[in-house]
Amino acid sequence: MKKLITGLVSLVLALVLVQSACGQADSQTLTVYSGRSEELIGPVIEQFEEFTGLTVKVRYGKTAEMAATIMEEGNNSPADVFIAQDPGGLGAVEHLFADIPDSIIDQVDAKFSSSDNKWVGISGRARVVVYNTDLLDESDLPDDIWGFVDPEWNGRIGWAPTNSSFQAMLTAMRVIWGETKTRDWILGIQANNPTVYPKNTPIVAAVGAGEIEVGFPNHYYLYRFLQEHGESFAARNYHPRDGGPGAVILVAGAGILKTSSNEENAQRLLDFMLSPVAQQYFAGQTFEYPVIEGVTTNRLLTPLADINSPAIDMADMADLDGTLDLLRETGVLL
C-alpha cells in the first residue's frame, strides 16, 4: 500500500504542500480522532507525515464513540481533525466544526459535503446486499431491501445493528421512506430472526461459509475476501435493482474542530486526503469509490453510474440520534 502512494506522490506534491506558502502553523503535531480503522486510513496518514514533516497523533475508535468523545470534551478537546466513516457521525458534531475553505470543498461534488462547508467527503462506499452464490442466484433476491421482511427470509439474514454504516443506512431509510416505514422494516427483519454480528467483516465471512444466505454490509468488504480467497469465495454483492436505501452511497469524511490551534495544518491534511495520490489509494487498496474527478475506480467495482442509488444529500443524514432512538424503541438496541 505504501509503495503505491510513494510512487505517485511526486505527481501531486504541490497539492500536499499547498498551505505551506501561507506560512506554517506554530505546532508541528496534528491530533486526529478517527472513526475509520488504522488499517484503512493509517497508510495515507503515514505518507502525509513523510511528505510534510508533521507528526500526526491518531486516536482510533468507532465513529459514534469518537463523536461522543468530542462532544463530551467540548472546548477542551485536543482533536484538530475528526475523520468519520459516515455522514451521521459528522453531522453529530458539525456544530463544533470550523468552516473549510472553498478550495477544499469545491474538489468534491456538492452532495458529498455539508451544505455549509463544515465537513468534506473523502471516499465513497455503497451499501449492498451480499449473498451466498451456492444457495442463491441474484434473480432470487428482492428488487428492494424492503423485500427481506417477507417471512420466506426467516433465519436466512445477518445484520450488524451496532455498526455505524448500518445505522447510516437506516438514517437514509428514514429520509427516503419516513419513520413509519423504516420502523416497519426494522420490525420485519427482527421477525425474521436475523443473526446478529458486531460488524461487516463477520457478516461477509458467514455468507461465504453458508452460515447465512444474505447480509447488509458496505460493498468493499467482499473484495477483501476475494483478494484473499480468490473467485471461489462463495459470496457476491447485489445492488438492489429498484434502488432505495439498500443501494445508498455513503461517504466517509472529515472536519476540522473550531478549537483546533493548528487549523492550517489540519486543512493541509484534508487537502492531501483529496489529492490524486490518496484518492487512488482508496480506490486501489481499500476498494472504495474516489470522490474527485480523474481517479480511476477499481476495475472490480460496479461503476457508480450503474448503481441505482437514491438521490439523497449526505447533509440530510445528520440525525444519528433519531436513528439510535428508533433502534432502541424497536428493541434492537438496549
VOPAGU-2260 file (C-alpha; in pm, 1 decimal, decimal comma):
REM VOPAGU-2260
SITE   aa  ch    i         X         Y         Z
SITE  MET   A    0       0,0       0,0       0,0
SITE  LYS   A    1     271,2     242,8      96,7
SITE  LYS   A    2     463,5     177,5    -225,3
SITE  LEU   A    3     158,9     269,2    -431,4
SITE  ILE   A    4     133,0     610,2    -269,6
SITE  THR   A    5     507,2     671,3    -267,3
SITE  GLY   A    6     533,5     600,3    -637,4
SITE  LEU   A    7     265,5     854,8    -722,4
SITE  VAL   A    8     321,5    1125,4    -466,4
SITE  SER   A    9     567,7    1328,2    -673,4
SITE  LEU   A   10     284,4    1398,4    -916,1
SITE  VAL   A   11      84,9    1589,3    -658,7
SITE  LEU   A   12     333,8    1712,6    -403,5
SITE  ALA   A   13     224,3    2067,0    -477,1
SITE  LEU   A   14    -123,5    1978,5    -355,2
SITE  VAL   A   15       9,5    1834,8     -35,9
SITE  LEU   A   16     208,9    2145,8      39,4
SITE  VAL   A   17     -44,9    2397,4     -88,1
SITE  GLN   A   18     -96,8    2556,0     250,4
SITE  SER   A   19     271,2    2597,4     331,6
SITE  ALA   A   20     305,5    2904,9     113,1
SITE  CYS   A   21      99,8    3096,5     366,0
SITE  GLY   A   22     338,0    3012,5     648,4
SITE  GLN   A   23     344,0    2716,0     880,9
SITE  ALA   A   24     136,3    2676,3    1194,2
SITE  ASP   A   25     314,3    2702,1    1526,5
SITE  SER   A   26     260,4    2337,6    1610,3
SITE  GLN   A   27     418,6    2058,3    1412,1
SITE  THR   A   28     188,2    1799,9    1568,1
SITE  LEU   A   29    -163,3    1732,1    1445,1
SITE  THR   A   30    -414,6    1539,4    1656,4
SITE  VAL   A   31    -671,8    1329,6    1470,4
SITE  TYR   A   32    -968,0    1139,6    1609,4
SITE  SER   A   33   -1051,6     868,6    1358,4
SITE  GLY   A   34   -1368,9     663,7    1332,7
SITE  ARG   A   35   -1201,4     478,5    1049,8
SITE  SER   A   36    -967,3     192,6    1135,0
SITE  GLU   A   37    -589,5     221,7    1124,0
SITE  GLU   A   38    -585,2     -45,8     853,2
SITE  LEU   A   39    -788,8     178,4     622,1
SITE  ILE   A   40    -658,1     526,4     693,8
SITE  GLY   A   41    -316,5     469,4     851,5
SITE  PRO   A   42    -110,8     438,2     530,9
SITE  VAL   A   43    -243,3     770,6     398,8
SITE  ILE   A   44    -163,0     948,2     725,5
SITE  GLU   A   45     188,0     799,3     725,6
SITE  GLN   A   46     250,8     939,7     379,7
SITE  PHE   A   47     116,9    1279,6     484,7
SITE  GLU   A   48     368,3    1276,7     770,8
SITE  GLU   A   49     651,4    1171,5     543,2
SITE  PHE   A   50     599,3    1443,8     286,5
SITE  THR   A   51     513,5    1730,3     522,3
SITE  GLY   A   52     743,4    1656,9     815,6
SITE  LEU   A   53     447,6    1689,9    1051,8
SITE  THR   A   54     367,9    1443,5    1328,8
SITE  VAL   A   55      12,9    1311,5    1335,9
SITE  LYS   A   56    -118,7    1156,6    1656,0
SITE  VAL   A   57    -424,6     944,5    1582,4
SITE  ARG   A   58    -679,8     815,6    1828,6
SITE  TYR   A   59    -876,0     530,9    1668,1
SITE  GLY   A   60   -1220,7     408,7    1764,9
SITE  LYS   A   61   -1571,1     361,3    1631,0
SITE  THR   A   62   -1720,3     667,3    1465,5
SITE  ALA   A   63   -2005,4     700,9    1717,3
SITE  GLU   A   64   -1764,2     666,2    2010,8
SITE  MET   A   65   -1527,4     927,5    1869,8
SITE  ALA   A   66   -1816,2    1166,9    1804,7
SITE  ALA   A   67   -1943,0    1119,0    2159,9
SITE  THR   A   68   -1592,9    1180,3    2296,9
SITE  ILE   A   69   -1558,9    1505,1    2102,4
SITE  MET   A   70   -1896,7    1626,9    2228,8
SITE  GLU   A   71   -1807,3    1534,7    2585,5
SITE  GLU   A   72   -1471,2    1710,7    2564,0
SITE  GLY   A   73   -1626,9    2019,1    2406,9
SITE  ASN   A   74   -1394,8    2318,4    2405,9
SITE  ASN   A   75   -1129,0    2113,5    2583,2
SITE  SER   A   76   -1093,5    1857,7    2304,2
SITE  PRO   A   77    -732,7    1814,3    2187,8
SITE  ALA   A   78    -855,0    1698,1    1846,0
SITE  ASP   A   79    -772,2    1905,5    1539,2
SITE  VAL   A   80    -946,2    1679,5    1286,8
SITE  PHE   A   81   -1228,8    1426,9    1312,7
SITE  ILE   A   82   -1243,1    1155,0    1044,8
SITE  ALA   A   83   -1572,0     962,8    1038,4
SITE  GLN   A   84   -1679,5     667,0     832,1
SITE  ASP   A   85   -2029,8     801,1     770,1
SITE  PRO   A   86   -2218,1    1131,5     743,8
SITE  GLY   A   87   -2418,0    1061,6    1059,6
SITE  GLY   A   88   -2105,6    1079,2    1273,6
SITE  LEU   A   89   -2001,3    1402,4    1105,8
SITE  GLY   A   90   -2344,9    1554,8    1145,4
SITE  ALA   A   91   -2346,9    1475,8    1516,3
SITE  VAL   A   92   -2054,3    1710,2    1579,8
SITE  GLU   A   93   -2099,9    1952,7    1289,4
SITE  HIS   A   94   -2176,6    2237,0    1528,1
SITE  LEU   A   95   -1822,4    2200,1    1663,7
SITE  PHE   A   96   -1655,0    2224,0    1320,4
SITE  ALA   A   97   -1480,3    2526,1    1173,2
SITE  ASP   A   98   -1550,1    2634,2     815,8
SITE  ILE   A   99   -1349,7    2452,1     549,9
SITE  PRO   A  100   -1215,6    2672,5     266,7
SITE  ASP   A  101   -1390,0    2657,1     -70,6
SITE  SER   A  102   -1059,4    2548,2    -225,6
SITE  ILE   A  103   -1104,2    2214,4     -44,4
SITE  ILE   A  104   -1484,6    2179,8     -55,0
SITE  ASP   A  105   -1503,7    2253,9    -427,5
SITE  GLN   A  106   -1290,2    1949,9    -509,6
SITE  VAL   A  107   -1585,7    1716,6    -449,5
SITE  ASP   A  108   -1943,0    1704,7    -574,3
SITE  ALA   A  109   -2174,1    1914,5    -355,5
SITE  LYS   A  110   -2367,2    1603,8    -248,2
SITE  PHE   A  111   -2050,5    1472,7     -81,8
SITE  SER   A  112   -2001,0    1761,9     159,5
SITE  SER   A  113   -2202,0    1959,1     413,0
SITE  SER   A  114   -2413,7    2241,5     279,2
SITE  ASP   A  115   -2232,6    2497,3     496,2
SITE  ASN   A  116   -1869,7    2387,9     443,2
SITE  LYS   A  117   -1832,2    2216,5     779,9
SITE  TRP   A  118   -1709,8    1876,9     653,0
SITE  VAL   A  119   -1598,7    1716,0     328,1
SITE  GLY   A  120   -1625,1    1360,1     197,0
SITE  ILE   A  121   -1302,6    1170,8     134,9
SITE  SER   A  122   -1423,2     836,1      -5,7
SITE  GLY   A  123   -1747,1     670,7    -111,7
SITE  ARG   A  124   -1899,0     337,8      -4,5
SITE  ALA   A  125   -2204,0     164,7    -147,1
SITE  ARG   A  126   -2449,4     -21,6      71,8
SITE  VAL   A  127   -2517,4    -364,3     -75,2
SITE  VAL   A  128   -2677,4    -698,7     -10,2
SITE  VAL   A  129   -2410,9    -970,4      -0,1
SITE  TYR   A  130   -2545,0   -1316,2     -87,4
SITE  ASN   A  131   -2420,5   -1675,3     -96,4
SITE  THR   A  132   -2373,6   -1787,3    -456,1
SITE  ASP   A  133   -2408,0   -2158,2    -376,6
SITE  LEU   A  134   -2752,4   -2105,6    -226,9
SITE  LEU   A  135   -2890,7   -1814,9    -427,9
SITE  ASP   A  136   -2885,9   -1650,5    -768,1
SITE  GLU   A  137   -2913,3   -1274,9    -796,6
SITE  SER   A  138   -3257,0   -1328,0    -951,1
SITE  ASP   A  139   -3371,3   -1481,8    -620,4
SITE  LEU   A  140   -3317,9   -1151,9    -439,6
SITE  PRO   A  141   -3593,7    -892,1    -399,2
SITE  ASP   A  142   -3588,1    -576,1    -608,2
SITE  ASP   A  143   -3562,4    -360,6    -296,1
SITE  ILE   A  144   -3428,4    -413,7      55,7
SITE  TRP   A  145   -3788,9    -393,7     177,8
SITE  GLY   A  146   -3842,6    -741,2      31,8
SITE  PHE   A  147   -3639,0    -901,5     309,5
SITE  VAL   A  148   -3926,6    -850,2     555,0
SITE  ASP   A  149   -4105,8   -1135,4     374,4
SITE  PRO   A  150   -4130,7   -1441,6     604,1
SITE  GLU   A  151   -3954,7   -1651,3     339,3
SITE  TRP   A  152   -3628,8   -1492,3     463,8
SITE  ASN   A  153   -3677,3   -1618,0     820,5
SITE  GLY   A  154   -3345,1   -1741,3     961,4
SITE  ARG   A  155   -3150,9   -1652,9     647,1
SITE  ILE   A  156   -3034,6   -1295,6     722,1
SITE  GLY   A  157   -2738,4   -1141,5     904,8
SITE  TRP   A  158   -2714,3    -781,4    1022,4
SITE  ALA   A  159   -2499,4    -559,6    1246,4
SITE  PRO   A  160   -2724,6    -307,4    1424,7
SITE  THR   A  161   -2438,6    -151,1    1623,6
SITE  ASN   A  162   -2233,9     -80,8    1311,7
SITE  SER   A  163   -2222,5     287,4    1220,3
SITE  SER   A  164   -2258,8     228,4     845,7
SITE  PHE   A  165   -2569,2      18,7     906,9
SITE  GLN   A  166   -2704,9     298,2    1124,1
SITE  ALA   A  167   -2621,8     546,3     846,8
SITE  MET   A  168   -2824,1     333,1     606,3
SITE  LEU   A  169   -3117,0     345,1     848,7
SITE  THR   A  170   -3080,7     722,4     866,1
SITE  ALA   A  171   -3102,8     731,9     486,7
SITE  MET   A  172   -3402,3     499,9     511,8
SITE  ARG   A  173   -3576,1     746,0     742,8
SITE  VAL   A  174   -3507,2    1028,7     496,4
SITE  ILE   A  175   -3631,7     828,3     196,2
SITE  TRP   A  176   -3912,7     619,9     348,1
SITE  GLY   A  177   -4007,4     812,3     660,2
SITE  GLU   A  178   -4021,8     699,8    1022,9
SITE  THR   A  179   -4318,8     463,0     994,4
SITE  LYS   A  180   -4194,4     250,2     704,5
SITE  THR   A  181   -3842,7     240,6     849,8
SITE  ARG   A  182   -3979,8     118,9    1182,1
SITE  ASP   A  183   -4182,9    -144,2     996,4
SITE  TRP   A  184   -3870,5    -259,7     811,6
SITE  ILE   A  185   -3672,8    -297,0    1133,2
SITE  LEU   A  186   -3956,8    -490,7    1297,7
SITE  GLY   A  187   -3999,7    -702,4     985,1
SITE  ILE   A  188   -3632,5    -801,8     980,7
SITE  GLN   A  189   -3647,4    -872,6    1354,2
SITE  ALA   A  190   -3943,3   -1102,4    1296,5
SITE  ASN   A  191   -3726,5   -1298,8    1053,2
SITE  ASN   A  192   -3481,8   -1386,2    1333,5
SITE  PRO   A  193   -3162,9   -1239,3    1185,1
SITE  THR   A  194   -2823,8   -1346,7    1312,4
SITE  VAL   A  195   -2658,0   -1050,1    1484,6
SITE  TYR   A  196   -2295,4    -965,1    1413,7
SITE  PRO   A  197   -2072,4    -692,7    1561,9
SITE  LYS   A  198   -1959,7    -556,3    1224,5
SITE  ASN   A  199   -1947,2    -614,0     849,4
SITE  THR   A  200   -1647,6    -846,8     814,9
SITE  PRO   A  201   -1802,8   -1144,4    1000,4
SITE  ILE   A  202   -2125,7   -1095,8     802,6
SITE  VAL   A  203   -1942,7   -1143,6     473,0
SITE  ALA   A  204   -1746,1   -1437,8     616,1
SITE  ALA   A  205   -2068,4   -1602,0     733,6
SITE  VAL   A  206   -2234,6   -1552,3     395,9
SITE  GLY   A  207   -1934,7   -1703,0     217,0
SITE  ALA   A  208   -1943,4   -2003,5     453,0
SITE  GLY   A  209   -2316,0   -2054,0     401,7
SITE  GLU   A  210   -2398,3   -1990,4     767,4
SITE  ILE   A  211   -2642,6   -1723,7     649,6
SITE  GLU   A  212   -2764,3   -1653,9     297,4
SITE  VAL   A  213   -2769,4   -1272,0     287,9
SITE  GLY   A  214   -2636,7    -976,2     483,3
SITE  PHE   A  215   -2630,0    -595,8     467,0
SITE  PRO   A  216   -2269,0    -462,1     460,5
SITE  ASN   A  217   -2074,3    -198,9     266,8
SITE  HIS   A  218   -1955,2    -307,9     -74,6
SITE  TYR   A  219   -1579,3    -321,0     -17,8
SITE  TYR   A  220   -1569,2    -596,2     245,3
SITE  LEU   A  221   -1640,4    -860,7     -18,6
SITE  TYR   A  222   -1337,9    -761,0    -226,3
SITE  ARG   A  223   -1101,6    -818,9      62,6
SITE  PHE   A  224   -1227,4   -1176,2      86,2
SITE  LEU   A  225   -1199,8   -1223,7    -290,1
SITE  GLN   A  226    -844,6   -1088,1    -275,8
SITE  GLU   A  227    -754,4   -1338,5      -3,9
SITE  HIS   A  228    -955,3   -1643,5    -114,0
SITE  GLY   A  229    -998,2   -1592,7    -487,8
SITE  GLU   A  230   -1302,9   -1618,6    -710,5
SITE  SER   A  231   -1408,8   -1941,9    -539,2
SITE  PHE   A  232   -1524,7   -1744,6    -234,4
SITE  ALA   A  233   -1898,6   -1814,2    -242,3
SITE  ALA   A  234   -2034,6   -1462,3    -198,4
SITE  ARG   A  235   -2109,2   -1167,3    -424,4
SITE  ASN   A  236   -2256,9    -819,8    -388,4
SITE  TYR   A  237   -2600,8    -722,2    -509,6
SITE  HIS   A  238   -2704,8    -362,2    -569,8
SITE  PRO   A  239   -3087,1    -367,7    -536,0
SITE  ARG   A  240   -3244,1    -326,5    -879,3
SITE  ASP   A  241   -3503,1     -73,4    -767,0
SITE  GLY   A  242   -3250,6     129,5    -567,3
SITE  GLY   A  243   -3381,4     268,2    -239,4
SITE  PRO   A  244   -3192,8     288,4      91,5
SITE  GLY   A  245   -3035,3     -53,5      36,4
SITE  ALA   A  246   -2839,5      97,8    -253,6
SITE  VAL   A  247   -2743,1     429,2     -94,8
SITE  ILE   A  248   -2391,8     565,8    -149,2
SITE  LEU   A  249   -2236,7     680,0     179,5
SITE  VAL   A  250   -1925,0     887,5     227,1
SITE  ALA   A  251   -1650,0     878,9     481,7
SITE  GLY   A  252   -1548,2    1234,7     557,6
SITE  ALA   A  253   -1361,7    1475,2     781,5
SITE  GLY   A  254   -1399,5    1807,5     957,0
SITE  ILE   A  255   -1176,9    2046,3    1149,7
SITE  LEU   A  256   -1261,0    2135,2    1509,8
SITE  LYS   A  257   -1322,9    2502,0    1592,2
SITE  THR   A  258   -1098,3    2461,8    1893,4
SITE  SER   A  259    -801,4    2347,0    1684,3
SITE  SER   A  260    -489,2    2555,8    1738,3
SITE  ASN   A  261    -340,6    2405,0    1423,7
SITE  GLU   A  262    -608,7    2480,7    1164,1
SITE  GLU   A  263    -365,9    2547,5     879,4
SITE  ASN   A  264    -207,9    2202,3     901,2
SITE  ALA   A  265    -548,8    2045,9     953,7
SITE  GLN   A  266    -650,8    2196,2     619,0
SITE  ARG   A  267    -335,1    2052,9     464,2
SITE  LEU   A  268    -438,3    1706,0     583,2
SITE  LEU   A  269    -783,6    1736,2     428,5
SITE  ASP   A  270    -629,3    1866,8     107,7
SITE  PHE   A  271    -398,8    1564,8      99,2
SITE  MET   A  272    -690,8    1327,0     153,9
SITE  LEU   A  273    -843,4    1468,6    -164,8
SITE  SER   A  274    -522,2    1455,5    -369,0
SITE  PRO   A  275    -499,4    1205,6    -657,5
SITE  VAL   A  276    -243,3    1009,8    -455,9
SITE  ALA   A  277    -472,6     950,0    -157,8
SITE  GLN   A  278    -780,1     903,1    -373,4
SITE  GLN   A  279    -603,6     642,1    -586,9
SITE  TYR   A  280    -502,8     464,1    -267,2
SITE  PHE   A  281    -865,6     445,8    -154,1
SITE  ALA   A  282    -971,3     322,8    -498,4
SITE  GLY   A  283    -691,5      72,7    -547,6
SITE  GLN   A  284    -620,9     -59,2    -199,8
SITE  THR   A  285    -937,8     -26,3       8,6
SITE  PHE   A  286   -1179,2     -79,2    -284,4
SITE  GLU   A  287   -1367,8     243,3    -215,3
SITE  TYR   A  288   -1502,1     497,7    -460,5
SITE  PRO   A  289   -1296,9     816,4    -519,7
SITE  VAL   A  290   -1479,8    1144,8    -463,0
SITE  ILE   A  291   -1276,7    1360,7    -702,6
SITE  GLU   A  292   -1266,3    1361,4   -1080,8
SITE  GLY   A  293    -985,5    1195,6   -1273,0
SITE  VAL   A  294    -919,3     899,5   -1042,5
SITE  THR   A  295    -980,4     551,9   -1177,8
SITE  THR   A  296   -1225,3     335,0    -986,3
SITE  ASN   A  297   -1104,9     -18,5    -914,7
SITE  ARG   A  298   -1197,5    -238,7   -1211,2
SITE  LEU   A  299   -1365,1    -492,2    -979,9
SITE  LEU   A  300   -1625,6    -242,5    -860,8
SITE  THR   A  301   -1961,6    -173,5   -1015,5
SITE  PRO   A  302   -1935,3     178,6   -1161,6
SITE  LEU   A  303   -2133,8     433,3    -964,3
SITE  ALA   A  304   -2325,9     519,9   -1280,4
SITE  ASP   A  305   -2455,2     161,0   -1292,4
SITE  ILE   A  306   -2589,8     163,8    -935,3
SITE  ASN   A  307   -2949,6     274,5    -895,3
SITE  SER   A  308   -2866,4     475,0    -585,8
SITE  PRO   A  309   -3123,2     716,5    -440,5
SITE  ALA   A  310   -3069,4    1089,7    -478,2
SITE  ILE   A  311   -3000,4    1194,3    -121,7
SITE  ASP   A  312   -2786,1    1474,9      14,4
SITE  MET   A  313   -2533,9    1347,8     269,2
SITE  ALA   A  314   -2605,4    1658,8     474,6
SITE  ASP   A  315   -2960,6    1528,7     528,0
SITE  MET   A  316   -2821,5    1226,3     712,3
SITE  ALA   A  317   -2704,1    1403,9    1025,0
SITE  ASP   A  318   -2977,1    1279,7    1260,4
SITE  LEU   A  319   -2794,2     980,8    1404,2
SITE  ASP   A  320   -2964,2    1031,9    1741,7
SITE  GLY   A  321   -3304,5     980,7    1580,4
SITE  THR   A  322   -3186,6     652,9    1430,5
SITE  LEU   A  323   -3047,1     531,2    1762,5
SITE  ASP   A  324   -3375,8     622,7    1931,5
SITE  LEU   A  325   -3564,0     415,9    1673,4
SITE  LEU   A  326   -3335,4     115,5    1724,1
SITE  ARG   A  327   -3393,6     137,1    2098,8
SITE  GLU   A  328   -3767,5     184,6    2056,7
SITE  THR   A  329   -3788,5    -132,6    1844,4
SITE  GLY   A  330   -3578,4    -326,8    2094,4
SITE  VAL   A  331   -3285,2    -382,0    1859,1
SITE  LEU   A  332   -3054,0    -181,7    2085,9
SITE  LEU   A  333   -3079,8    -164,5    2462,3
